[in-house]
């Protein structure tokens, strides 16, 4: 069956407004947040139920037509690019919050529900959904599950997999399974944990049962200002070394501070070498004790100023600065590439020096904003995508930074995933025996490689 016949057959399952074939309309789906590579899908489909998706997948499976799952498109590793052509299946219209159970602390939501939408629904309940990627205002819970997304509060609360109790999934052959649920796992196998982070190579998450956390009694939030970048990085290790696990510990360098301030005018200290956003939460006395210790550590670590968020409004304003970091880049560059490496916290000073060296070597502007408490860096490389030579330099610089992450005992992704961007690093991190096990595991769910072709796991040569 060719795509024209597939489209005609799909219209027996879907309405016309659930299918995009117009070339101009399909352009919108040519990339995710990884702008270095683009592929235009041959067709875009918007199922509105698990049953519709199942029927579409049975059709694609029987005819061997490649399918790529897509959520909101905020992912940053090319995970939803149709590199072999075929059909993009977008779950953004599956956005129902089916149940919120505060007594048992869970919610059941469709894959297309936006992070912020669920937390907006929970306002006033004294509970919240803890995962908070920087794209939480747009990213979907299904997409978070696909990449096992993190965010600023990962340091204390963990990544998405720590908050998934169960999944409803549609496999590439169209079969529907339920893994786990509100009562936990019915077998000894944590299938939903396995599925989380599989980047669409196992199939689709269509519905999730997620854990709800009690909203902390209090917060204490600081903006610690440093003259030098390495001073801020050193304080990160000292805070963790003192046995304190903040809810969040974020770093922004001078370039990032100036970009945010130029665009949004928050009153950030643009002459600082770097700032740390530090937050602790929990019972009143515990947060007071922890923040006093952190203030002392910052003062002893050459901190030039400590700004305290004294009210809820000031706390929200401070986090708004952090969340707007990527938006601020738009006024400075036509394109940017956000990297995602991880190293032990004690190696951060060396790695950041490497980032500065790489920027100079390839004549590129690189800003840094990252989850310092986790050792999860996000160098933002600015470039003009109209210049092929700049793209080559961006790719070379990215490879060099990520190679250094591996050399320091780290990894090439903390939360963005492998996608197509980092697939060549898989054989640097794993040997062939490991990769073969990964392939065998994938074949249990996706033997014909209907979904996720060329993503996450390298093709065997």
C-alpha positions as CSV (number, residue, x, y, z in Angstrom):
1,X,0.0,0.0,0.0
2,X,1.4,3.4,-0.9
3,X,0.7,6.5,1.2
4,X,-2.1,7.7,-1.1
5,X,-4.0,4.4,-0.4
6,X,-3.0,4.6,3.2
7,X,-4.6,8.0,3.5
8,X,-7.8,6.8,1.9
9,X,-7.9,3.9,4.2
10,X,-7.2,6.1,7.2
11,X,-10.2,8.2,6.3
12,X,-12.4,5.2,7.1
13,X,-11.1,5.6,10.7
14,X,-10.6,9.4,11.0
15,X,-12.4,12.5,10.0
16,X,-10.8,14.7,7.3
17,X,-9.8,17.3,9.9
18,X,-7.7,14.6,11.6
19,X,-5.4,14.2,8.7
20,X,-2.9,16.7,7.1
21,X,-1.6,16.1,3.6
22,X,-1.1,19.6,2.3
23,X,2.6,20.2,1.9
24,X,2.5,23.7,3.5
25,X,0.6,22.5,6.5
26,X,3.1,19.6,7.0
27,X,6.0,22.0,7.2
28,X,5.0,22.8,10.7
29,X,6.0,19.2,11.7
30,X,9.4,19.1,10.0
31,X,11.4,19.4,13.3
32,X,11.2,19.5,17.0
33,X,13.3,21.8,19.2
34,X,16.5,20.3,17.6
35,X,16.7,22.7,14.6
36,X,19.9,21.4,13.1
37,X,18.0,18.7,11.2
38,X,14.6,18.7,9.6
39,X,12.4,16.2,7.8
40,X,8.9,16.8,6.4
41,X,6.5,14.0,7.1
42,X,4.5,12.6,4.2
43,X,1.3,12.7,6.3
44,X,0.3,13.9,9.8
45,X,-2.5,12.2,11.7
46,X,-4.3,13.3,14.9
47,X,-6.0,10.4,16.6
48,X,-8.5,11.4,19.3
49,X,-8.8,8.1,21.1
50,X,-6.8,4.9,21.9
51,X,-9.1,3.0,19.6
52,X,-8.4,5.3,16.7
53,X,-4.7,5.1,17.2
54,X,-4.9,1.3,17.5
55,X,-6.7,1.0,14.2
56,X,-4.2,3.4,12.4
57,X,-1.3,1.4,13.8
58,X,-2.7,-1.9,12.6
59,X,-3.0,-0.4,9.1
60,X,0.6,0.9,9.2
61,X,1.9,-2.3,10.6
62,X,0.3,-4.5,8.0
63,X,1.7,-2.3,5.2
64,X,5.1,-1.6,6.6
65,X,4.6,2.1,6.7
66,X,6.9,3.9,9.1
67,X,5.3,5.9,11.9
68,X,6.8,8.5,14.2
69,X,5.1,9.5,17.5
70,X,4.9,13.2,18.3
71,X,3.6,15.2,21.3
72,X,4.0,19.0,21.5
73,X,7.3,19.0,19.5
74,X,9.3,20.6,22.4
75,X,11.8,17.7,22.4
76,X,15.4,18.6,21.7
77,X,17.1,15.6,20.1
78,X,15.2,15.1,16.9
79,X,13.2,12.3,18.4
80,X,10.0,13.0,16.4
81,X,11.6,13.5,13.0
82,X,10.4,11.1,10.3
83,X,13.9,10.4,9.0
84,X,12.7,7.7,6.6
85,X,9.5,9.5,5.6
86,X,6.2,8.1,6.5
87,X,3.5,9.2,8.9
88,X,3.8,11.5,12.0
89,X,1.1,10.6,14.5
90,X,0.5,13.5,16.8
91,X,-1.3,12.8,20.2
92,X,-1.9,16.5,21.0
93,X,-5.7,16.1,20.7
94,X,-5.8,13.3,23.3
95,X,-5.9,15.7,26.2
96,X,-8.5,14.5,28.7
97,X,-7.8,14.5,32.5
98,X,-9.9,11.4,33.3
99,X,-9.5,11.2,37.1
100,X,-7.8,13.0,40.0
101,X,-7.8,11.0,43.2
102,X,-6.4,13.0,46.0
103,X,-7.0,10.4,48.7
104,X,-4.8,7.9,46.8
105,X,-2.6,10.6,45.3
106,X,-2.8,9.8,41.6
107,X,-4.2,11.2,38.4
108,X,-5.1,9.5,35.1
109,X,-4.5,11.6,32.1
110,X,-4.2,11.3,28.3
111,X,-0.8,11.5,26.7
112,X,-1.6,14.9,25.2
113,X,-2.3,16.6,28.5
114,X,0.1,19.5,29.1
115,X,2.2,19.5,32.3
116,X,0.9,22.9,33.2
117,X,-2.7,22.0,32.5
118,X,-2.6,19.2,35.1
119,X,-1.0,21.4,37.7
120,X,-3.5,24.2,37.0
121,X,-6.3,21.7,37.6
122,X,-4.6,20.8,40.9
123,X,-4.4,24.4,42.2
124,X,-5.9,24.7,45.7
125,X,-5.8,20.9,46.3
126,X,-2.5,20.9,48.2
127,X,-1.1,18.4,45.6
128,X,0.9,18.8,42.4
129,X,2.6,16.8,39.6
130,X,6.3,17.2,40.4
131,X,8.1,16.8,37.0
132,X,8.7,20.4,35.7
133,X,10.7,20.6,32.5
134,X,11.4,24.1,31.4
135,X,8.8,23.6,28.6
136,X,6.1,22.6,31.1
137,X,3.8,25.3,29.7
138,X,3.7,23.4,26.4
139,X,5.2,19.9,26.8
140,X,2.9,17.0,27.1
141,X,3.0,14.2,29.7
142,X,3.2,11.6,27.0
143,X,6.2,13.4,25.6
144,X,7.8,13.6,29.1
145,X,7.3,9.8,29.4
146,X,8.8,9.2,26.0
147,X,12.1,11.0,26.9
148,X,11.9,10.5,30.7
149,X,12.1,14.3,31.0
150,X,13.5,16.1,34.1
151,X,13.5,19.8,35.0
152,X,14.8,22.1,37.7
153,X,13.2,20.2,40.6
154,X,14.6,16.8,39.5
155,X,17.4,17.2,42.1
156,X,15.0,16.4,44.9
157,X,11.9,14.9,43.2
158,X,13.4,12.8,40.4
159,X,12.7,12.4,36.7
160,X,9.4,11.5,35.1
161,X,9.8,7.7,35.7
162,X,9.8,8.3,39.4
163,X,6.2,9.6,39.1
164,X,4.6,7.1,36.7
165,X,2.4,4.4,38.3
166,X,1.0,2.9,35.1
167,X,0.6,3.3,31.4
168,X,-1.8,2.4,28.7
169,X,0.2,1.8,25.5
170,X,-0.5,1.0,21.9
171,X,2.3,-1.1,20.4
172,X,3.4,-0.9,16.7
173,X,1.1,-3.7,15.7
174,X,-1.9,-1.8,17.1
175,X,-2.3,-4.0,20.2
176,X,-3.3,-2.3,23.4
177,X,-1.8,-3.1,26.8
178,X,-2.0,-1.7,30.3
179,X,1.1,-1.7,32.5
180,X,0.7,-1.0,36.2
181,X,-1.9,1.5,37.4
182,X,-3.2,3.1,40.6
183,X,-2.7,-0.2,42.6
184,X,0.9,-0.6,41.3
185,X,2.2,-3.5,39.2
186,X,0.3,-6.7,38.8
187,X,3.4,-8.7,37.9
188,X,7.0,-8.6,39.2
189,X,8.0,-6.7,36.1
190,X,8.0,-2.9,36.0
191,X,6.8,-2.6,32.4
192,X,5.8,1.1,32.6
193,X,9.3,1.9,34.0
194,X,10.8,0.1,31.0
195,X,8.5,1.9,28.6
196,X,9.3,5.3,30.1
197,X,12.3,6.8,28.2
198,X,12.0,4.5,25.2
199,X,11.5,7.5,22.9
200,X,8.8,6.0,20.8
201,X,10.8,2.9,19.8
202,X,8.5,0.6,21.7
203,X,5.2,2.3,20.6
204,X,2.9,4.9,22.0
205,X,1.9,5.9,25.5
206,X,-1.8,6.9,25.2
207,X,-2.8,7.3,28.9
208,X,-0.8,7.5,32.1
209,X,-1.5,7.1,35.8
210,X,0.9,9.5,37.5
211,X,1.7,10.1,41.1
212,X,0.7,13.3,42.8
213,X,3.0,14.9,45.5
214,X,1.8,16.9,48.4
215,X,2.6,20.6,47.9
216,X,5.4,21.6,50.3
217,X,4.3,23.6,53.4
218,X,6.9,26.3,52.7
219,X,9.6,27.3,50.3
220,X,12.8,29.3,50.7
221,X,14.3,30.7,47.4
222,X,17.5,32.5,46.8
223,X,19.4,34.2,44.0
224,X,23.1,33.9,44.9
225,X,25.3,36.2,42.8
226,X,29.0,35.4,42.0
227,X,31.7,37.4,40.3
228,X,33.1,34.3,38.7
229,X,31.6,31.3,37.1
230,X,33.9,28.8,38.9
231,X,32.9,30.3,42.3
232,X,29.3,29.5,41.7
233,X,30.2,25.9,40.5
234,X,32.3,25.3,43.6
235,X,29.4,26.3,45.9
236,X,27.2,23.8,44.2
237,X,29.5,20.9,45.3
238,X,29.8,22.4,48.8
239,X,26.0,22.5,49.3
240,X,25.6,18.9,48.3
241,X,28.7,17.9,50.2
242,X,27.1,19.4,53.4
243,X,24.3,16.8,53.1
244,X,21.7,19.3,51.9
245,X,19.5,18.3,48.9
246,X,17.8,21.4,47.7
247,X,14.5,21.1,45.7
248,X,16.4,22.9,42.9
249,X,19.9,24.3,42.3
250,X,20.2,26.1,38.9
251,X,23.0,28.0,37.4
252,X,23.0,30.8,34.7
253,X,26.1,32.4,33.4
254,X,26.7,36.0,32.4
255,X,25.8,35.6,28.8
256,X,22.5,34.1,29.8
257,X,21.8,36.8,32.4
258,X,22.3,39.5,29.9
259,X,20.1,37.8,27.3
260,X,17.3,37.5,29.7
261,X,17.7,41.0,31.1
262,X,17.9,42.6,27.6
263,X,14.6,41.0,26.6
264,X,12.5,40.8,29.8
265,X,14.0,43.4,32.2
266,X,13.8,41.5,35.5
267,X,16.6,43.4,37.2
268,X,19.1,40.6,37.0
269,X,22.7,41.4,37.8
270,X,24.2,41.5,34.3
271,X,27.7,42.2,35.6
272,X,27.8,38.9,37.6
273,X,29.9,36.0,36.3
274,X,27.1,33.6,37.3
275,X,24.1,33.2,39.6
276,X,22.6,30.3,41.4
277,X,18.9,29.9,41.9
278,X,18.6,27.9,45.1
279,X,15.3,26.5,46.5
280,X,14.6,24.4,49.5
281,X,11.1,23.2,50.5
282,X,9.3,21.2,53.1
283,X,8.2,21.8,56.7
284,X,8.8,25.3,58.1
285,X,11.6,24.5,60.5
286,X,13.4,22.3,58.1
287,X,13.5,24.9,55.3
288,X,14.7,27.6,57.7
289,X,17.5,25.3,58.9
290,X,18.6,24.3,55.4
291,X,18.4,27.8,53.9
292,X,20.5,29.3,56.8
293,X,23.2,26.7,56.2
294,X,23.1,27.4,52.4
295,X,23.3,31.2,53.1
296,X,26.4,30.5,55.2
297,X,28.0,28.3,52.5
298,X,27.3,30.9,49.8
299,X,28.8,33.7,51.9
300,X,31.9,31.7,52.6
301,X,32.2,30.8,48.9
302,X,32.8,34.3,47.6
303,X,29.2,35.1,46.9
304,X,28.9,38.8,46.3
305,X,25.2,39.1,47.0
306,X,22.2,37.0,48.1
307,X,18.8,38.1,47.0
308,X,15.9,36.6,49.0
309,X,12.5,35.9,47.6
310,X,10.4,37.0,50.6
311,X,7.0,36.5,49.1
312,X,5.2,34.0,46.8
313,X,5.2,36.6,44.0
314,X,8.9,37.2,44.3
315,X,9.5,33.4,44.1
316,X,7.4,33.1,41.0
317,X,9.2,36.1,39.4
318,X,12.6,34.5,40.1
319,X,11.6,31.2,38.6
320,X,10.1,33.1,35.6
321,X,13.6,34.4,34.9
322,X,14.8,30.8,34.7
323,X,11.9,29.5,32.6
324,X,12.3,32.4,30.1
325,X,16.0,31.6,29.4
326,X,15.4,29.9,26.1
327,X,12.9,32.4,25.0
328,X,15.4,35.2,25.5
329,X,17.7,33.6,22.9
330,X,15.2,34.3,20.1
331,X,16.2,38.0,20.1
332,X,19.9,37.2,19.7
333,X,20.0,34.4,17.2
334,X,17.9,32.9,14.4
335,X,18.7,29.4,15.7
336,X,20.3,27.7,18.7
337,X,21.2,24.1,19.7
338,X,20.8,23.1,23.3
339,X,23.1,20.4,24.5
340,X,22.4,18.0,27.4
341,X,25.4,16.3,29.0
342,X,25.9,15.1,32.5
343,X,29.1,14.8,34.6
344,X,29.8,14.2,38.3
345,X,29.3,17.6,40.1
346,X,33.0,17.7,41.1
347,X,33.9,17.8,37.4
348,X,31.7,20.7,36.5
349,X,34.5,23.3,36.8
350,X,36.7,21.4,34.3
351,X,33.8,20.8,31.9
352,X,32.7,24.5,31.9
353,X,36.3,25.5,31.1
354,X,36.1,23.0,28.2
355,X,32.9,24.6,27.0
356,X,34.5,28.0,27.0
357,X,37.5,26.6,25.1
358,X,35.3,24.9,22.5
359,X,33.4,28.2,22.0
360,X,36.6,30.0,21.2
361,X,37.9,27.1,19.1
362,X,34.9,27.1,16.8
363,X,34.2,30.8,17.0
364,X,30.7,30.3,18.5
365,X,28.7,32.0,21.2
366,X,27.7,29.6,23.9
367,X,25.5,30.5,26.9
368,X,25.1,28.2,29.9
369,X,22.0,27.6,32.0
370,X,21.7,24.2,33.6
371,X,20.7,21.9,36.5
372,X,23.9,22.4,38.5
373,X,22.8,20.2,41.4
374,X,22.5,17.2,39.0
375,X,25.7,18.0,37.1
376,X,23.4,18.3,34.1
377,X,24.7,21.0,31.7
378,X,22.8,22.7,28.9
379,X,25.2,24.7,26.8
380,X,23.2,26.8,24.4
381,X,25.0,27.2,21.1
382,X,23.9,30.2,18.9
383,X,24.1,30.0,15.2
384,X,22.5,31.0,11.8
385,X,21.0,27.9,10.2
386,X,21.3,29.6,6.8
387,X,25.1,29.2,7.0
388,X,26.1,25.6,6.3
389,X,29.6,26.3,7.7
390,X,28.1,27.4,11.0
391,X,26.1,24.3,11.3
392,X,29.2,22.2,10.7
393,X,30.9,24.1,13.5
394,X,27.9,23.6,15.8
395,X,27.9,19.9,15.3
396,X,31.7,19.7,15.8
397,X,31.5,21.7,19.0
398,X,28.6,19.7,20.3
399,X,30.5,16.4,19.7
400,X,33.6,17.8,21.5
401,X,31.6,18.9,24.6
402,X,29.8,15.6,24.8
403,X,33.0,13.6,24.3
404,X,34.4,15.5,27.3
405,X,31.3,14.5,29.4
406,X,32.1,10.9,28.7
407,X,35.8,11.4,29.5
408,X,34.8,12.8,32.9
409,X,32.7,9.7,33.7
410,X,29.4,11.2,32.6
411,X,26.8,10.6,29.9
412,X,25.6,12.5,26.8
413,X,22.0,13.0,28.0
414,X,20.3,13.8,31.3
415,X,16.8,14.5,30.1
416,X,16.6,15.3,26.4
417,X,17.1,11.8,25.1
418,X,19.1,10.3,22.3
419,X,16.8,10.7,19.4
420,X,18.7,11.1,16.1
421,X,21.0,13.8,17.4
422,X,23.1,11.5,19.7
423,X,22.7,8.1,18.2
424,X,26.4,8.0,17.1
425,X,27.3,8.3,20.8
426,X,25.6,5.0,21.7
427,X,28.5,2.9,20.7
428,X,30.8,5.1,22.7
429,X,28.8,4.6,25.8
430,X,28.0,0.9,25.3
431,X,29.7,-2.1,23.8
432,X,28.2,-4.3,21.1
433,X,26.9,-6.8,23.6
434,X,24.9,-4.1,25.4
435,X,23.6,-2.7,22.1
436,X,22.5,-6.2,21.0
437,X,20.5,-6.6,24.2
438,X,18.9,-3.2,23.6
439,X,17.9,-4.4,20.1
440,X,16.5,-7.7,21.3
441,X,14.5,-5.8,23.9
442,X,13.1,-3.4,21.3
443,X,12.2,-6.4,19.1
444,X,9.8,-7.7,21.8
445,X,7.7,-4.6,21.2
446,X,8.7,-3.5,17.7
447,X,10.1,-6.3,15.7
448,X,9.3,-4.7,12.3
449,X,10.6,-1.3,13.3
450,X,7.4,0.4,12.4
451,X,8.0,3.2,14.9
452,X,11.2,4.9,15.9
453,X,13.3,3.8,13.0
454,X,16.8,5.2,13.3
455,X,16.2,6.6,16.8
456,X,17.8,5.8,20.1
457,X,19.4,2.5,19.1
458,X,21.9,2.4,16.2
459,X,21.2,0.2,13.2
460,X,23.3,-3.0,13.3
461,X,26.0,-2.9,10.6
